[in-house]
Amino acid sequence: MPYTVTKLTDYSEAALDSAVRGLFSALDSEATTVSSDTDWKAFRDRWMARKNGVLTQVNDLWLKPAPKDAKREVGQRVNEIKKRVEETVDQTAERSKSDSSVLDSERLDISLPGIHRPIGAEHPVIKTMNEIVSVFRNLGYSVSEGPEIETDYYNFESLNFPPNHPARDTQDTLFIANQESKPLRERLLLRTHTSPVQIRTMEKLKPPIRIVIPGKVYRNDPPDASHSPMFHQIEGLAVDYNIKFGDLKGTLDHFIKALLGSSVKTRFKPSFFPFTEPSAEMMVSCFICGGSGWRGNDPCRPCKQSGWIEILGCGMVDPNVFEFVKDNGYDPKKVSGFAFGMGADRLAILKYGVDDIQLFFQGDVRFLEQFS
Ligand code: 2NL
């Protein structure tokens, strides 16, 4: 039976003693059952609530009806009771906080498996681009970027592509739809190389300049193991008042040795681009077979047993290109420059021995996590 306060009929000292003892013993025994914060709140309210708490009942049932000559004595007892109740409620609060059941409810189960959050890694193509950019930054080159949707003017005309050049064919270039009503040079397309950014940069910065441009480019190629309608290119451009083909050779030879190791050799073979004259292809001794053409008893596939790999296209900037930016200080009679471009995906394929360019763009974590 829970303790209840009952009216007093006898206000003698002995009767008061007994009533107070009964109350204290109920207080102490109820305090020992408090074992959580919720328990403690209930305990506190039972004893101290203004409305119907035990203290209030003691006041109403013991003190108020007490005869005049007992009032003083009862008043003192009530004060004692109040003090004891308050002390006990306070002490119980501390104990309920350190109680084992509270610790139980707040315990972290460190044996539960955590939420697995794999750490991301640089994509192999981006990693390759960053390595290339880093070599040129160390040579004092700046990095530029530009739009992926371009006009015919920046993508073709200003780069010395004649009006009927086959690169403009829809077989090769991805055009934005419904542009036929515009003059040719204003028609929009997905840039097929990063060269337009070189023109845009020459419009903004006067010579001398040294820039590299990494970025996505687009071609109307059906995807297969070595083609993707979107791929990555890095181009570079150096324009100054006395740039010669030897500067091109020295710079690009240094670049490829910094990227692949100082033991590779380079050679240049004549080529053609509309925007450079003369133009060349830089070959690097095969860094997969070491130039021997063989990997053990197997023929080296990446260099087709030749011992050489075509790594980039380059050349001296065609004076016709400078004509388009002549007003900003690029007088072809005064300035000269070299330019080069390479496919970052192709380089990554060679570096990591990947056999399908599509793997770079499918987002399969099982492929990508091999580079983390
Ligand atoms: C390649 C070849 C090349 C350039 C890009 C260039 C840019 C300007 C003027 C002259 Cl503004 N040239 N860029 C020059 C030679 C080659 O890229 O095979 N790219 C994947």
Residues whose N, C-alpha, C, O or C-beta is under 5 A from the ligand:
A	BS01	2NL	S195 Q198 I199 F273 F275 T276 L312 G313 C314 G315 V317 V321 A339 F340 G341 M342 G343
